[in-house]
């Protein structure tokens, strides 16, 4: 009633009939995605609802230790949510949903193997949180992508799948852990080396020393191969947990990027001379006026926000050149194996293509420069690791005399890998970070000139170089 009284005048869309709502389920892709959502929700809730008995051996029944496990799960969820959007943009929703399902199965399978150790179980709970929440965004993204015109209906079915999963979880959990509808649960099945409280042997030996004697004899009769099997399982569990932690740690590290300067980016967005469009795997900067038919596929430096280069190429795009700034896989260019054609297709009107990059992105650009049909190579604070000295590429290398990472000495040492005709320009007073707009960078030297001064030189040099391509 309060909401109805306060929230008024909200525009409502057309009401969909039953046929339209059920029609969304005709697509097998939608059904598969909804099935994945149901499975993931049920799997999560089975463990979450029964987290106390599931973790009893590790926590000793302590509610405080259980709270720590759930806290770590929540922290992992925050990490997974932040990672999922970027990974979906780079790898696609289908790949992330598939990986998420597989990872969820692995994590839940490991959980009972490590219930003897609170520390290992804590790590598993954190990784579980990362995996569980990392699939939420790609599931919704895939449902919307299957039929964008009926996205609202698809997402409503997603909510239905979640509620069904939540409803099934207590039933499944009670069957597995405590027994239901006459089916034996975990409580009815004695664990290795332990007996159910209702076992005849336990009752008959209660209050005497006979039970302890029998227990020792039973342990002595456990086959040696079984003990070795348990040890092997523990070792495998440790290895898997360590690998999962390392992978999770690397993913978190890779996604902590040097953010582009918001003010500089907004200035480009508001520039009437250019248009900016994010197409998922890259950001395209186009002239709104006449085009010169040239385009540059530009690869950012390691862990640098692609939007940090909008200001760098604002003037270049305004002069007529299309610039496609890629979003490298895991924000690291050497993990990105996609060909130039993947990005060139976003600008079909371009007739002459060049490739370029900053820092590590420049190293990758040198590798892609061997792609047939590539006319030029642009290096900003970078140098090649492969030999292009015999190529016919039109190369422009811009560097800074104050660059503390791609130092003048390093660029000079790699000069022989470029064609003899390459144009080498050192911008006096510029540092490594001034080839983008993302603030200071660790290991860099302070610049003695302003970013605006450096941008003007970049615009003039690149525009002149583009005019010579082809």
N, C-alpha and C positions, 0 to 999 in steps of 0.2 A: 504493500500500500504506500509505503514511504517513497519507494522508487517511482511508482506511478504518479505520485503527487509532485515529485521533484523533476523527474525526467519527462519532458513533454516535447512534442513537436519533432520527434525523431522520424526521419523519412523511412518508409517501409517499402521494400521491394515487392514485386509480384509474388503472390502465393502459389507455390508449386503443388500440383495435384499428385495423387498417389502414384499414378503411372510414371510421372516424371521422376519421382523420388526412387521408385524401384528400377527405373531405367538406368540409373547410375551404376547399378550392380551387374548390368549386362556385359560390361567390359571386364575381361579376365584379369587385366592388369590391376584394376581397381580392387577386385576381389582378393587377389594375392596380397596387395598392399594392406588391405583391411585385415586379412588373416594374420599378417605379420604384426600389425598393431595389437590385435587381440592376444596373440601368443606372448608378445613382450609384456603387455599389461598383466596378464595372468601370471606369468613367470615372476615378475617383480612382486606382485601382491602375495603370492604363495609364501615367499621367503619373508617379506616385510610383515605380514600379519602374524606369522608364526616365528618371528625372529628370536623370541625368547627361548623356545625349545631347540631351535636350529643351532643357536650359538651357546647353549647351556654348558657344553663341555669346555669351551674357551673362556667363558665369562664366569663360570662357577655359580651361575644364577644371580650375579651382581647386576642390578639395574643400572648402576653407574657405568660399568664397562659396556653394557649394551647401548647406553646412550652415546658413548664415544664411537662405537661402531656405526650407529645411525648418523651421527654428526659427520663422520668421514664419508659416508655414503652421500650425504647432502652436499658436502664440499666437492666431491667428485661430480655430482650432478651439475653444479655451477660450471665446472671446467668443461664437462661434456657439452653443455648447452652453448658455451662460447665457441667451442671448436666446431660444432656441427654445421653452423651456417657457412663458415669459410670452406670446410671440406666439401659441403654439398655444391657450392659454387664451382669448385675446382674439379671434383671427381664425378659429380652428378648424384642425384638422389637415389637412383637405383643401386649404384655401387655402395653407397654408405648404408642403405637399409640392409643389403646383403651382408656386408661386413659386420654391421651391428648385431644382426641375428646370430651369425657365427660366433662372434665374441661373447654374446650373452650366454650361449650354450656352453662355451668353454669355461667362463667364469663360474656359472652355476654348477658345472661338473666338478670344478676344482674345490668348491666350498666345503663339501663333506670330507674331502681328503686332507684338509688343513685345519679341521675343527679342534685339533689338539693344541694349536698355537694361537694365542690371542693376537700376537704381533702380525703373523702372516695373515690371519683372518681379517685384521684391520686393513691391511694393504689390499686384500681381495675386495673388501667392501668399498674402498675408495675407487678401485678400478671398475667395479660393478656399477657404481654411480656414474662414472664417466660414460661407460658403454650404454647404460639404460637411457640416459638423457640425451645422448648424442644422436639417437635415432628418431627423436620426436620431430625435429625440424624437417629432416629429409622425407619422413613418411607423409607429413602434411604437404610438403613441396611436391612430392610425386603425385599425390591425389589431385592437387590443383593443376599440375601440368598435364595430366591425362585428359581432362576436359575442363579447360579454363572457364568456359561459358557457364558451367554448372558447379563452380568451385564451392559455393555455399552448401549445396546438397552433399557433395563429396565429403566436406569437413563435418557435416552433421552425422554422416555414416561413420566417420572416424570416431566421433564422440560415442556413438552407439557401440562400436567395437570395444572401446575402452571400458564402458560400463558393463558389457557382457564379460570381459576379462576380469573385472573386479568382482563380479557376481560369482564367477566360476572358481576363483582363487580359494575361498574358504572351503568349498567342497573338496577340491583337489588336495588342499593342504591337510584337511582332516582325515582323508583317506590314507594319504602317505604317512602322516605323522601320528595320528591317533586312532585311526579306524573309523569307519562310517558305513552305515547300511549293511553291517555284518561282515564287511571286508576287513582283514587284518591290516593294521597300520604299523608304523615304525615302532610304537610302544609295545606291540605284541611280538615283535621280532627281536630276539636278543642280539646285541652287538657282539663282535668277536671278543672273546675273553670275558664276557659278562652274561649274567642270566637274568631273565625276567623275574620280577618280584613274585609272580604267580607260579614260577617253575616248581615242580614237585621236589627237585633236589634241594632248592633253597629252603623250602618249608621244612623238609625233613631234617636239614642240618642246622636249622636255626637254634641258636643258643648252645651249640656244642662246638667242639674243635674239629668234628668230622668234616664240616664244610670247608674249612681252611685246608685240611689235608687233601680233600678231593680237588680243591681249586689248584693246589700246587701240582698234583698229579696230572690234571687236565692241561695245565700250561706246559708241563714237561712233554706231553704227548703231541703238542702242536707241531706239525711238520716243519722242518727247517726251511723248506722251500716257501712256506707261507710267510714266515718271518722275513725272509729275503724279499718276498713280493711286497710286503708292507714297507720295507726300507726303500725299495725301488720306487714305490708310489710316492713316498715322502720326498725323495730326491727329485723325481719328476715334477712334483708339485712346487718345490722350491725353485727349480729352474724356470718353470712356466711363470710363477709369480714374479720372479726377478725380471724376466723378459717383459712381462706386462708393465711392470713399474718403469722399466727403462723406456719402453715405447711411449707410455703415458707421459713420462717426464720430457721426452724429446718433443712430443706433439705440443705440450704446453710451451716449451722453450721456443719452438719454431713459430708459434703464433703470438708471441710477445714481440710485436714489430715496432719500428720507429714510425710513429704516427705522423701523417702529413699535417702541415700547418693549416688549421681550419680557415683562418682569415685569408691566406693565399689561395686556397682552393675555392672559397666562396667568390673571390674576386674574378676567378676564371669562369665560374658558373654564371656570373652576372654580365660577362663580357658578350655584347651583342655580336661581335665579330666571329664567335665560335659557338659550337654546340657540343655539349658533353653528354655521353650516353654510356651507361653501364650495361654490358651485355652478358654479365655472368663471369666469363673467363677473362674478360679484359675491359678496359675503359677506352672509349673511342672519342677522340678530339677531332672535330671536323670544322672546316671553314663554313660560315654561313653564306659567304660571298662566292666569288669565282674560285674554282679549284684548278690547281696546276697539274693534276693527274698523278702526283707523286704521293707515296705513302711510306711511313716508317713503322715497322713493328719494333717496339721498344721494350726491353726487359729490365725491370727494376733491380736495384742492388739487393743483397741478401737482407731479408727481414726488414725491408723498407716498404711502407704503404704505397701502393701504385698511385694513389691520389696525390702523393707528394710531388709527382712530376707534371701535374697540370700546369703549374706556374712556369715550369721550365720550358714547356712547349706551347704556351699560350700565343706568343708572338709568331712562332713558326706556323701554327695552325691558322692564325689570322691571315697569314700571307698566302694561304692556299694549299698547304700540305696537310694530309690526313695522318694522324698519329694514333696508332693502336698500342696502348700501354697494357702489357699482359699482367696477369695475376699468377705468378709462378706457383707450382705445386709446393705446398708447405712453406711458401714464402722464400724458397731457396731455388735459384735458377738451375742448379745441377740436378735437381730432382725432376725437372720439367722436361719430358721427352716429346712433347707435342711439336709437330712440324709447323713451319711458317704458314702453311696453307690453312691451318686451323684458325689463324687470326686474320689472314688476308681475306677470307671469305666474308668478313664483316664489312668490308668496303669494296664491293664489286666494281665500283666506278674507277678505282685506281688502276693505272696502266703501268706505272714504274714503281717497283718496291725495293726498299732498302731495309736493313735490320740494324738495330743498335742496342746499346745497353750501358748501364752504369755499374761500375765496380764488378761484382761477380756476374751481374747480368751481362756485362760486356764480354766476359770470358765465354759465356754461353752464346752470345751473339756471333762471336768469331766462329764457333762451330757451325751455327746455322747459316753463316754467310756463304758456305759452299753449296747451298741449295740452288739448283739451276733456276735461272731467271732473276736472281738477286743482283741488283745493280750496284749497291753500295753498302758500306759498313760505317756506322757512327759509334765512336767510343767516347764516353764521358767518364773521366777519372778511371780509366780501365786500360787493359792491354790483353793481347792474345796469348793463349797457351799452345795453339796449333799453328802450323806454318801456312801462311797465306801469301808468302813473298812472291810466288809465281802467278798469283791470280790477277785478273784484270779488274778487280773491284776498285771502285772509287772510294777511298778511305779518308775519313776525317776523324782525327783524334784530338779531343780537347782535354786538357789537364790543368791542374792548379799548382802553382809553385809552392803553396802552403799545404798541399795534400799530405796528410800524415799516414795514409793507408796505401793508396796507389801513388807512391812517392815518385818524384821526378827520376830518381835513380832506377826504380823498377821499370818505369815506362821506357827509359832509355835502353835498359838491358833487353827489353823485348822488342825493340824497334826493328830488328832484323827479320822478325816474323811477318812484317807487313810489307806490301809492295813498295818499291823505291819511290813511287809517285805519291805515296800517302802524304796528306797534309797534316803536319803536327803543329798544334797551337797550344802554347802554355799561357794560361791566363794568370798574369802577375797578381799575387795576393789572394787568389781563390783557394779555398780548402776543399776537402772531399765532399762534405755535406752540402755545399752550395750548388751542386749539380741537381739537387732536389730541394724541396722546401719541407724539411722535417726536423729542423733544429740541430743541436750539436750531436756529434757521434763519437763514442769512445775511441781513443787512439788517434783522433784527428788533431791537427794543429789549428789554432785560431786564425781565421781569415783577417786580412788587413784591408779588404775592400767590402763593400756592401753587397748583399744578395742581388739587389736591383742592378748594380754595375755588372755583376757576373751574368745575370739573365740577359742583359742587352748584348753582351758579347756572344753568348750562346746563340741568341736569335739571329744575329747578323751572320755569324759563321755558318750556322746550319742552313739558313735560307740561301746563302751563296752556294753552299755545297749541293743542296737539293737542285738548284738551277742547272748544275753541271751533270746531273745524273742522266742516264739514258744514252 
